[in-house]
Structure formats: structure tokens, C-alpha cells
Amino acid sequence: MQTVFMEEPHSETDEDFTPLQAADLYAWHLHRDYVETQLGREHKDSVWDALKGLRTYPPLVLNENDLRSMARWDYLEKILSGTKP
């Protein structure tokens, strides 16, 4: 697991660091989807539809059970090592 975290933390702005732009974009849409769902509405947006269609692991849209499972360190270590639990 140490190889995943080899670099020292450093500060970046999302103007210069595209992975941060992507994380901000995803976080905003995930939050908007959660709020809309709580209000009984659907979050309709073409960008959100595209983000949900990406094939990644762990899945982009996590439910409560996914989060509870991921809170276990053994599960997290398997994800970081690239092995599906």
C-alpha cells in the first residue's frame, strides 16, 4: 500500500491540475444527485449521465452498503492493490 502514497501531499489548483477538476465536477454532480433524490426529484444533466456511464471500479455511484463495506480496511487494501474484493 505504501507505493500508492509515495508522493508528499502538495497543493494544486483546479485551474492547473485536471484530475482535481474532474474530482470537483464529479463531487458536485454526486451531491446534486443526492439532494435531488432526497427531494423526490431526478437530477437530469447530460454531464451526470456521462459520468454515471463510465466503467470504473469502485463504481462511481455508491450506495450505503457500498460505503459501509469500503469502511473496512481489508476491503480498502484490496481496492488499492487493484484486486476486486
FENSUL-V676522 format. One record per pair of residues at least 12 apart in sequence whose ideal C-beta (glycine too) atoms are under 8 Angstrom apart, sorted by the first residue. I is the first residue (numbers start at 1). GAP is how many residues later the second one is. D is the distance in Angstrom with one decimal. If there is no record, write none. Layout:
# FENSUL-V676522
i->(I & I)
gap->(GAP & GAP)
d->(D & D)
This chain:
# FENSUL-V676522
i->(1 & 1 & 1 & 4 & 25 & 25 & 26 & 26 & 29 & 29 & 29 & 29 & 29 & 30 & 30 & 32 & 32 & 33 & 33 & 57 & 57 & 58 & 58 & 69)
gap->(76 & 79 & 80 & 76 & 22 & 26 & 25 & 34 & 14 & 16 & 18 & 19 & 22 & 30 & 31 & 13 & 16 & 15 & 28 & 22 & 27 & 12 & 21 & 16)
d->(6.0 & 5.6 & 7.2 & 5.2 & 7.2 & 7.6 & 5.9 & 7.1 & 7.2 & 6.8 & 6.5 & 4.5 & 5.9 & 7.9 & 7.7 & 7.6 & 7.4 & 6.4 & 7.8 & 7.5 & 6.4 & 6.9 & 6.2 & 7.6)
